[in-house]
Amino acid sequence: MPARPGESGRPRSRDRRDVHRGHRRRKSPGDLHSRPARARLRGAHGRSLLLPRDRRVRPPRPRRADGSLERPARRAPVEHTDPDPVRAGHRRRVLITGAGGQLGRALQDVFAGDDVLALRHEDWDVTLPPGDALSQGGWELVLHTAAWTDVDGAEADPQGATAVNVGGTAHAAELGAPLVAFSTDYVFDGRKGEAYVESDGPNPLSAYGRSKLLAEAAAGEDAWVVRSSWLFGPTGHNFVRTMLRLGSERDEVAVVDDQRGCPTYVGHLAQAVGELVDEGRERGVWHVTAAGDCTWADFAEAIFEQSGLACRVRRISSGELGRPAARPAHAVLRSERVGAPQLPHWREGLRECLAALLDLGEAT
C-alpha cells in the first residue's frame, strides 16, 4: 500500500516503517490495550483542514420514497458451526502489528470484541524476532499490517524495505498463529490492460513491489494474503487527507492521470478481513478492493467535489511528476475466487471517510 502521487517530499514518519505513528512515547504494558487518540485535522501553522461549519458539505444520505432517511443495512452476524477457535464465537487472542497506521486502527474497530493486543512500531520493531513474551502469547490470530510503504524510499534503500516487509512478515509468521498478511497491487507491472486476478503472474516494477512479493512468500502457504490498493481512511497519511490539505491551500493541484487503480476505504477492507477470518475462507492470496476504478486525478476531483472544495485538478503524466520508482499504469485488482468479499464502490467509501473526518473535526 504505497505512498500517493501528487505529493512532494518524504513521509512524516522518521523511518517510514509505519503509515502514522502519533507520539513516540513508549507505552507501558498496561497501555497496550488502549485505543489510539483521535487525530486532529490541522494543516500548516495549525490551521484546520476542515471548511468553516457554514461551508461544510455533508455527504448526501439516501432517502426513502416518503422522504425519511434510509439507514445502511448492518452485516448480519455469522453463524458459527465449526469448532476451529479462529472461527468460533469466543474472544480470541488477536495480535495486530502496525496498529498506529490507518489499516491497523480500522482492524482494531472490527475485532474490538476479541482480546486484542495492538502493537505500534515502538512496541515491536518487526525487523527483530519476537521476544519470549510475544512468542508465548497464545495468539489465535495475527493481523500483520506493519510495513514499509514509501515506494520511492525503497528505491534508495531496498535493503531497508526488505528488512521491514520480508523480515517483518517472516517474524510475524514465527508466532505460529493463523496469519493475515497484506500486500499490494504493485506486485504487478500494469501491462495486462485489464484487471488482475489472483492467478495472474506477478512482475513488480519497483523495489517496493519486489519486497512485497517476497513478503507474500514469507507469510507462508497457510496465511491469508490480502492484496489491496490505494488505501485511504480518516486517520493516517493518505491521498484523501493530502488532497484535503492541498485543496484548502491552493486553487489548483497537479495529479497524475495515467495510473489506474481501485481506491479502497480501510473501514471496508477491515470488515472484509473479518469476513475472511470469521467464515473460515480458504487460506492463500485474495484480491480485496473497492468496486470501481479510476485514475489518481479522477480520485482527486471526487474528493474536492464531495468535500465542497473549489480546487481544480490539473492532469499530468507520471513522467511529469518525476518519481524515482516506476508505478504500474493499470493495476486494477479483481477476485476470481468463490466467496470473495464484495466491497462497496470507492465513491461510497469516500463518502464514509469524509463523514468520519467531519465527525473527528467536530470533536476537536
N, C-alpha and C positions, 0 to 999 in steps of 0.2 A: 504494500500500500504506500505508494511513493509520494514524494513532495510534488506540489502542484505547479503547472506552468502559469505564467502571468505574474509571478512573484520574483523579487530580486533579493539577493543576499542569502546568507546561510540560515538555517533554522535557529530558533531561540535557544534550544537546549544546548547545554555545554558540550556534550559529547555525542549528540544526535542519536542516542540509543532509545529514546522514547519520544512519542509524539508530544506529550505535555507532562511536565512533572510537578508543577506547582513549586512550593518551597522545598528547600533542600534539607530541612531539619530531619535527622534520623529519628524515626519513631521508636518508642519503647514497645516491647512485645504486646503490652496491653492495648496499644493504639492500633494494631494491625487490622482489627476488625472494623475500625471506624470508617465512615463513609467520607469521600473526599469533599473538600469545601467547594461551594458553588463558585463558578468562575464569574468574575466581574468584567463586563464588556467595556474596556477602556482602550482608547486609541492613543495617539500622540499627545503628550502633555496632559495626560489624564482625562482627555475628553471622552465622553461616552460615544460608543459606536452606534447607539440607537438614535433614531429620529426623535424630536420632541413628541410628547404624548399626543398633541393635537394633530400631528402629521403622520402618525403611525398607521400603517395599513395592515390590519389583521388578515390572515389568510381566510378566504371565504369558507363558510361552513355549509355543507349540503342541507337542503330543507325538503320536507315532505310536501305533498300537494296542498295540505292545509296551512302551510307556512311555518309549521313547527320545526325545530332543529332535529336533524337526523343524526343520531349518535352512532359512531362506528361500532360494528359488532366486535365483541371480545372473542379471542381464540378460545374455543371450548377446551376444558381440561382433558388431558389424555387419560384414557382408561388403561391402567397398568395391569397386565396379566402375567408378565414374565418375572420370575424371581431374581433376575440379574439385578444386583444392587444399584448399578448405574441407571437402571430404568425403573426401579421400584419407587414407591411413593414415600420414602423416608428422607430425612435430612442427610444429604450426602456430604462427605468431607471433600470440598472443592477448593483447589488452588488456582488462583488467577495470577499470571505474571503480566507485567506491563500495565498494572492496574491504574496508573495515573494517566494513561492515554485514553483517547476518545472511545475506542472499542472496549478497552478494559473496563471503563466506567459503565458502558451500556450493558456489558455482561454481568456486572455486579447487580444491576437492577433486575435482569431476567432471572438470575439464580439467587435472588435475595432470600428465598425460602429454604435454602440449603445452608450448611455450616461452611461459610466461605472465608478463606484467608486470601486477602488481596494484597499482593506484593508489588511495590514500585521498585525502580532501579536501586534506590538507596537501601532497600530491604534485601535484595538479592541481585548481585551482578551476575547475569546469566552466562557470562563468559567463563565463570568459575563453576566447578562442580557443586552440586548441592551438599550442604553440610549434613551432619547426622540428624539434626532437628528436622530438617525438611525430608530427608530420606526416610525417616521413621514416622512420618506424619500420618500414615494410614489413609492416604488420599484415594478417593474413589473416582475422581475426575480431575484432570489438569487442563485448564484453558490457557494456552500459551500465546499471548499477544505481544510480548516483549520483542522488539525488532529494531534493526537499523532501517530507517525509512528514507534517509537522504539519498536520493538517486544519484545526484551529481557528486556528492561527497564520497560515494562508493567508488567512483572512477578515480578519485585522488587517493583513496585508502581502501583498496579492495580487501586487504588482509583484515582491516578492522571490521568491515561489513561482514566478512566471512566468519570472524570470531563471534560476532553477535548473532547473526542469523543462523549459521550452521551449528556452531558450537553451542549456542543457547538452546536450540531445538534439541540437540542430542542430550544436553543435560536435563532438559525437561522430560525427555523420554526415559532417562535413567531412573526417574521416580517410580516407574513401574505401574502407573495407573493408566486407565484409558485416557488418551491424549487427543485434544483438538488443537491442531496447528493451523496457522493462517498463512496463505500465500497470495499471489498477485497475478494480474493479467500480464505483467511484464516478463513472465516466463515464455511468452510467445513473441514472434518477430512482427506480427501485424500484417503479414503479406498474403494471408489467405484470402482476404477480400470479403469474408463473411464471418459470422460468429464462430468462435472456437468452442468445441465441446471437450469433455474430459478425455476422449480417446485420441485427440489431435496431438501430434508430437510437438513438444516444446522446442524453442530455439531462441533463447534470450539474446537481446542485443547489447545489454549493459552488464557491468559488474554487479550492480544491484540485482538484476534479473537472474544472473547466474548464481548468486548467493542464495536467493530464494528457492531456486530449483534444487540446489544441493540440500537446502533445509528440508524440502519435502522428503527427500530420501532419508535424511537423518531422523525424521519423525517415525519412520518405520511403517511397515505394511498394515499394522494393527491400529493405526491412528486415523482419525478423520482429518483430512487435509482440505481446508476450505479456501478455495481461491475466490477472491472478490476484487473489487476495483473502485477507485476514485471515492474513497470513504469520506464521509462528512458527518458532522454532528454539532450539537450546541456547545460542546466544550473542546478544548484542544486546539491544535494548529492545523487548519484545513482550508480548502479552497473557499468554502462559503464564508467563513469568518474573515478571510483575507479580502474577498471581494466586498463585503460589507464595510470593512475599514477603508479600502481604497475608494469605494463608491461614495463614501461620506466626505472624502477629502479632495476628490478630483472630479472634473467634468467628463473625462474620457479615460478609459483603461484599455491597453492593448492586450489581447488574449489570443492564443493560438487557435487556429480553426482547421488544422489538418491532422488532428488526433481525435479519434472517436472511441468512446467507451461508455460504461454504464455507471453513472454516479449512484452510489449506494449509501443510504442512510444507516448509520451504525445501530440505531434502535431496531430497525427492521432486520438487519443482519444478525444481531444478538438473539432476537426472537427465533430466527431460522436455526441458529445453532442449538438453541434449546429444543427445537423440534427434532433435529437430527439425533440428539442425545436421548431425549425422553422417549422417543418412539423406536429407539434401537435400530436406526438405519445402518445399513452395511458400511463397514469401515472402508476407507480409500479416499480418492480425490473427488470432491464435489465442487461444481461451479455454482456459486450463490451470489447473485447480483440483483439489483432492481430491474424491473421491467422497463423496456425502452432503452434508447441510447441517444447520444448527442455528441457534439464537439465541446471542447472547453469554452469556446466563445458562445455557443448556444446556452451552455450552463450558466455562464456569467450573465447573459441577458435575462434569463429566467430569474436569477437571484435579484437583479435590480428591479425587474417588473413586479415580483411578488413582495419585495420589501418596500416598494414605493420610492426608491432612489432614482433621481433623474441623472443617471450617469450613462454615457454612451460607451459602446463596445467597439473598438477598432480591431478588426480581424486581421491577424498576421500569420505568417508561416512559422514553423518550428525553426527554420533556418534564420529567420529574422530575430527570433528570441535568442538564439545562440547559446543553448545549454551544452555543457560538456558531454552528457550522456545521451545516447540515442534512445528515443521512445518509439514504441510500436504505433504505426499510423492507424490501424484498425484492430483494436483489442477488445471487441465486444465478446463477452462470455455468456454462454447459454448451457444448460444442462441437458444431457441425453439420458440421464439416469431416471429410472422409475421411482416415483415418490420424492423427487427433488422439491425442496421448499419453493413456493411461489411468492416472491416479494411484490409489494405494490410498485407502481410506476415511480420513477425517480422524482417526478414533479410532486407526487403525493408525499414522498419522503422530505422534499424541500419544504413543503407547507408545514409539515410537523416540526421540522428543525427550526424554522423561523418562528413558529408559535412558541416553541420551547425557549428560544432566545428572548422573545418578548417577556415571557414569564420570569426568566432569570433577571432581565433588566428591571422589571417592576419590583423584584425582591431586593434589589440593591439599595 
